[in-house]
Amino acid sequence: MPPKRFQRIEKTWDEYWAEYWRIRLVQEDEVVAWKNQQVVDFSTKMLDIKPGMRILDLGCGAGFQANLFAENGILVHGIDISPPLIKHAAAIAKKKKLSATFAVGNMHDFTVKEPYDRVLILGMSFGFGTDEENEATLRNVFTAVKPGGQILLTGQHPYSASTHTGPEWVETNDGFLVHHGEFDPITCRLGGMWELVRPDGTVITEGDNPESDGIRCYSVPELARMLLDVGFNHPRFFGSWMLPPTELQWFSTEMITVAERPALASASKTKRVRKV
């Protein structure tokens, strides 16, 4: 039997990988659906989210979590850089008649017409950018949330980055996903490359990808300083989506951060006492 000949085909994020990663694999995996519900339950509890509140979901992907919030009576607006994912999220919301809207945008330079009650960055999406771009994201988030409002963002925990270095492989319905991961200890960025090896010998490789430069893995002191510099108060760090909440541990695979924008001082507190 002659050896199989492999043909390598490069495809971009919007052309193939966004739909493959964020829609097809998610729909095939019951564990992902379970975790999505965990994320919504945890966020709802920790941010005291109530029906009727307005939430901004940055890096919303295909909208699975945003639409779960909407099913609970939350008014959700999702933003993602990938048009195919936004199209899918909007289609699901329309089909289910949910109070969720979606738009293509970049969390590094987005604007809002009116501040939201809560702002979320889920799916370990915070950190895809330079330090300057990530700081700009936090400034935009500060502007996008109401005074007294809260934010929740997730990123890659630097101390568990070794669990994502490769090579490693995963068997899927379409073939084998092969990952070549690497962590740069100088820049503290986790990056790598995925390939899909199909049974017919076709190898789909990554082309242009908004995540190709990897994710910046911030430590707790670094991220706390960034949040405080922007103007947020009381940053807290957690390492699991399980309730009751658990503090971040060295072995936590995600870093979940909660902070709040200070409320405006009331007139009674700011009024000066007149001298007599």
Secondary structure as GFF3:
##gff-version 3
##sequence-region A 1 276
A	DSSP	beta_strand	7	11	.	.	.	ID=ss1
A	DSSP	pi_helix	13	17	.	.	.	ID=ss2
A	DSSP	alpha_helix	18	19	.	.	.	ID=ss3
A	DSSP	pi_helix	20	24	.	.	.	ID=ss4
A	DSSP	alpha_helix	25	28	.	.	.	ID=ss5
A	DSSP	alpha_helix	30	46	.	.	.	ID=ss6
A	DSSP	beta_strand	54	58	.	.	.	ID=ss7
A	DSSP	alpha_helix	64	71	.	.	.	ID=ss8
A	DSSP	beta_strand	75	80	.	.	.	ID=ss9
A	DSSP	alpha_helix	83	96	.	.	.	ID=ss10
A	DSSP	beta_strand	100	104	.	.	.	ID=ss11
A	DSSP	beta_strand	116	121	.	.	.	ID=ss12
A	DSSP	alpha_helix	131	144	.	.	.	ID=ss13
A	DSSP	beta_strand	145	156	.	.	.	ID=ss14
A	DSSP	three_ten_helix	158	164	.	.	.	ID=ss15
A	DSSP	beta_strand	168	172	.	.	.	ID=ss16
A	DSSP	beta_strand	175	184	.	.	.	ID=ss17
A	DSSP	beta_strand	189	197	.	.	.	ID=ss18
A	DSSP	beta_strand	202	206	.	.	.	ID=ss19
A	DSSP	beta_strand	215	216	.	.	.	ID=ss20
A	DSSP	alpha_helix	220	230	.	.	.	ID=ss21
A	DSSP	beta_strand	233	238	.	.	.	ID=ss22
A	DSSP	beta_strand	254	260	.	.	.	ID=ss23
A	DSSP	alpha_helix	267	270	.	.	.	ID=ss24
###
